[in-house]
């Protein structure tokens, strides 16, 4: 493989969504989620395996972030306007590592919604120009898949569960983070979290109207996604189990 193709700043073609490399990468991420789900009972009953997977996720999260900064520095393009971990996924990546280290339920209550929801949107509509097999492509998908896997791991290995309160807590935290990042954007002349304008590449924000209205639509969209994540994966299974238990007692 040509080293420039893998590591260089210039690239012959841009990343294109929903092509074979994108679909294959999404399939790999989904397969890892299913593998983690299949191993949930082993993770709960085997502490050594649980700790090994936990530390593996921590290493992957931190290595992917460190690799990104190493790439910026190697090309002399690290900039406070573009390279700080102030995007939502950059923030949730670092918080996911802390959550895994401390096994914090408070961080989980935020990251289950903001981490999984934000990373899944990023995986489906990446703000990315470097195609496969460039290192930026690999780092991007590795980091975002690891964010998703981290909260799923805490769900299935430690039995953590989101609540209505954690959903509201997440929305409050997101707005607080947005205020802080907006202030930093003004200070740095940056566009972290796309609070100043939309990204240059296609994203779900393209359907949300012009600036600044898309910020309000984005908030409603996030709330709807979080509600679906909570109702479909937690409340609906509880209702089904409760109904089945009631039927078995009546037989």
N, C-alpha and C positions, 0 to 999 in steps of 0.2 A: 504494500500500500504506500502511495506517495505520502510523505510526512506532511506536506502542505495540505493535502486533502483531509488529513486527520486533525492537524493541530494549527494550521495556518489561519491568518486573519482573513485572507481573501478566499473566495469560493466561487466556483464556476456557475452554480445555480442556487436558487433559494429553496428553503424548505417549503414544501407544498402539503397542505393538510389533506387527509383522507386518501393518501396514496399508499402503496404497499408497505413502505417502511413505517409509516405512521400507524397503520392498522396492525402490523406485526408487533410494534412496540406496545400498543394498547392491549393486544392479546396477551403479551408477556406479563404486563402489569395485572391484568385480570386473573391470569393463571396463578400468580403469586398470592393474590387475595384469596383465591379458592383453596390453594395449598395451605395457607395460614388457617383458614376456616376448618379444613379437614383435620388439621393438627391441634385443634383447640382443646380437646380432651387430654391429649398427651402434654400440652403446654401447661395445663392446670395441675396435672398430677406429677409432673417431673420437673422439679425446681431447677436442676442443672440445665436441662434443655431450654427451659424458659429464660434463664439468665443468659445462655449462649445466644439465643435469638434476640433478646433485648440488647445485648452489647453489639451484636452484628448490626442492628438497625441504627444504633448510636454512631457507630463507625461509618456506616454508609452515609448517613445524614451529614456528619461533619466533614467527611472526605469529599463529598460532592460540593459542598460550599467552599472548602479550601481549594479544591481543584479549579473552581470557577475563578477565584481571586488569583490563583497562580497563573491562569491563562491570561487574565487582564494584565498582570504585572509583567509577564514574559513578553507581551507585545507593547508594553509601555502605554496602555490605554486605561489604566485604573483611574477612575475619577469619582469624586464625591457626589457628582451630579447623576451618575449612572450605576455605580458599582456597589454602593452600600446595600446591606440586606434590609431595605425598607419597603420592598414590595410585600404584599400580604403573604405570599408563599415564602419569601425570605424570612419574614418574621415567624411564621408558623413552623418553618424548618428548624430554626434555632430553639423555639419553644418546645418542639417535639423532642429534641435531644434532651432538653432539661426535664421534660415530663418523664421520659424513659429513665433518666438517671435517678430522679427523685420519686418516681411512681406517684406523681401528684394528681390527686383527683380534681383539684381546682383547675389545673392546666388542661386536664382531659375534658372537663366540662366545656371549655372554650374550643379546644382543638378538634373534638369530635365533629363539630359543625364547621368551624372556620377552616380547619386544616383539611379535612376530607372534602368539604364542599369546594373550597377554593382550588385545591390541587386537582380535583377531578375536572373542573372547568378548564384549568390550564392544560391538562393532558389532552382534552378534547379540542381545544382551540389555542394552541401554543403561540405565545408571543416570541417567535423564534425565526431566524433567517437561515441558520446553518443546517444543511441537510445531513442525513445519514451518509457516511459514518463519522462525521466530524465530532470532535470531543465535546463541543458545546451541545450538540444534539444528545449525546450519551449522558452528559451531566444533567441536562435539563430533565430528561425523562426519568433518570435514576433518582434525582432529588425529589421530584413530585410524587413518584410512586412510593418512595420511602416515607413521605409525609402521610400518605393515605394508610400505608401499612402500619405505621406507628400507632395511630389511634385505633385501628382494627385490632392490633396486637393487645393493647390495653383492654379492649372490650372482651376479646376471646380468651386471653391468657389470665387476666386478673379479675374478670367479671365486672369491670366498670360499666356503668350505664348512664346515658344522658337523661336529663329530666326537663320538665317544662321550665323550671327555674334556670337550668343551664342554658336553655335556648335563649331566654331573655338576657341572661348574663352575657352570652356571646354577642348579641346585638348591641348591648351597651358597650362592651369592650371594643367592638369593631368601630363604633362611632367615636369612641375616645381615641383609638389608634389613628383614625382618619384625621381627627383634629390635630394631633401631634405631627403626623406625617405632612399634613397640609402646611403647617407652620414651617417645617423643615424644607419643604418644597420651595416655599417663598424665600427662605434664607439662602438656599443653595442654588436657586434657579433651576430646580429639577422637576420631574414629573412622576415621582414614586406613587404607586397605587393608582396611576392615571387620574390624579385629582386635578391636574391642570388641563389636560386634553387626552383624547383617545390615543391608543398605541398606533404606530405606523402600520402594523400588520393587522390582518383581519382578526376580529375577536367578537365575542358575544355582545360587547358594548356597541357594535355597529347597529344593532337592532333597537337600541335604547334611546335614540334621539340625539339631538345636538347637546353641546355643553351649555349650561351646567345641568340640564334636565336629566341627562343620562345617569347622573349621580343619585338622584332620587329614585329613578326606575331601578337602578342597580340595588338599592337598599330593599325595595319591595321584592325584587327577584331573589335576593339572598334569603329573605324571610320565608318566601315560598319554598325554596330549595331546602332550607333547614327544617321546615314543617314536614315536608315529604320525607326527609331522612329520618325524622323522629317517628312519624306515624306509621310509615310502611315497615320499617325495620324493628320497631319496638312495640308500639301500641297495637298494631294489627296482629302480630303473632301472639300477644298477650290475650287479645280478645278471642282468637281462635282456640288457644289452649283452655281458656276459661269456659268457652262453649262446649268443647269436647269433654272437659271434666264434668260439667253439669249434665251432659247427655249420659255419660257413663254411670253417674249416680242414679239417674232415673231408670236405667235399664234393670 
